[in-house]
Amino acid sequence: MKTKPVLEPLLVRALQCEPVQRVPVWLMRQAGRYLPEYRKLRQEHSFEELIKSPELATRVTLQPVERFDLDGAIIFFDILYLFEALGVNVTFDDSGPKVQSPFTSGKLDTSATRMSFEPGMFTHLAESLEMARKKLAREKALIGFVGGPFTLFSYLMPCVGESALLQARRLLLEQPGTGKEILATIAEVAGALAELQVKAGAQVIQVFDTWAGILPGDMFPEFAAPFIDIVLDRINNLGVPSIYFARNTTHLLGELKKLKASAISLDWTVDLKIASQVLGPEKALQGNLDPAVLLCGNNVIQDRVYKALRQGGESRGFVFNLGHGVPPQADPGKIELLVDTVRKGPT
């Protein structure tokens, strides 16, 4: 059996359920508004400028790793830029993304989106990954990501928030055939975008399917799982570990076990010990500290981190993370405490 190099990143080994000397840690939205160095860049550049400049995107990607010595750097990008390959216009301002919905008639129409993935559309992303990999220490993992098909589908609705999620479910129930065609198209583009990232240097790909947990147990296997696996197959064929993340998935743990992901990332509403028992030893776990804990006192942070470490220890492979992203109002000092506590291990 071929021995893997010692310098293969700790995070990658944990996701592959290999023995590791300690639990690796990185955080969703670890690069962003809570960091003073990021806010300084945002005073000088728009969000889109930061994304589309490889030099700036690399700087933002590496900021939290340089400050906190995290085990992974996630590339600075946004899942909604995938829409450029579908012919759907998306813009960003201080209030968030604006997607020009192709379904303003209230019905689904496959002609409203096209499948035209051209790597040249994402040259800036590939260059950002290549640059970040060169600057990142070898023992640190470089993480790429794409959106999950259902979550991206929900952003195509002609409304936002809870209304969009209601509309997405309604349209899938009323037009299941057309809905599946569109989900398959999104999945193919997401898979191609994931492959581009791996070829540019990403060693892990996370699929952010934030809203898939709002699907009931009988809809997830029909309208989410087959399309998630299209993306995961593309990633797995490249030989890198994959992470699947969705919120509010306690009712879906049995379905998540069937997915082809190397690891399942869970939010704070899911008990890690129960998840480990249901998902079994072949899946690594990632998660799942409540981001609200970062707004608490030091004792609370340490206690909650230790609890997550003890529960996560039930899994053969475990990566410490939050149950969602770092809150914008979080104190960087609290992040430092969190990382130090994870490194010391459970008590």
C-alpha positions, 0 to 999 in steps of 0.5 A: 500500500502506497504511503501518502506524503507526511505533508499532505494537509491535516484537513485532507487526511481527516476528511478521508477518515485517516488517523490525525494527531489533532482535530483540524479547524477552519470556519465558514465565512472565515474571510469577511466583515468581522476582520479589520483587514478585510474591512480596510480592503472593502473601503477601497474596493467593491465586493466584485473587485475583490472577487475578480482580482486574483491578487485581491481575492488571494489576499482576502483568502489568506487573511484569516489563515495568517491571523489565526493559523487555521488548517484550511483557506477557503477561496474568496468567491461567491456561489452565485457567480455560477449563474454567469454560465447560465446566462443569468445576470447577478450583481452585488451591492452593500445590501447583498446579491441581486439575481435577475430571475428568468422565471418572472412569469411564475412558471419554470421554463428550460429555455430561460437558462442555458448550459454554456460553461466556458472556463474562460468565464472563471479565469479570475477564479482559477488564477486566484486559486493558483496564486493562493496555493503558491502562497499557502503553506504546504500543510494548509489545505486550499478549499474550493466550493460551489453551491448546491443545486436546490439552493441555487435553484431557489435563488433563481426565484423572482422573490427573495427570502422565505418567499423564494423558498416557498416558490421553489417548492411550489414550482417543483411540486407543480412542474417536477419534470421541468424542475428536474431538467433545470436542477440537472443543468445547474448540477452540471455547471456546478460540477464543471466549476468544481473541476476547474477549481480542483485543477487550479489547486483546490484540495477540498471542495465544499458544496454549500446547499444551505437551503436544502434542509427545508425540503421534506423527507420525501422531496429531498431524495427526488429534488436534491440528492440526485443532483447533489450526486452529479456534483459529487461524482465530478469531484470524487473522480478527481480524487479530492475529498468533498464536503456537503453542507446544508442547514436543518437536516436532522430529519434528513440524516438517513438521506445524507448518509446515501450521498457520495460526499466524503464528509457531511457538515452540520449546523448547530441544530443537529446533535453530532453524536446522533449524526455520527451514529446514523452516518456511520464510520465511512463519513467524516463529520464537520461542524457544528458550533452555534455562531452565536457562541462567538458573541459570548464570554470566554468560558462559554466559548471554551465549554461549547468548543469542548462539547463539540469536540467530545461529540465529534470524537464519536466520528472516525474523521472530524473537522471542527467548524461552525454550524454556519458562517462567522457573524459579522459582529464577531470579535477576532479575539474570540476566534483566536480563543476558539482556535486555541481551544480546539488545538488543545483538545477536549477535556 
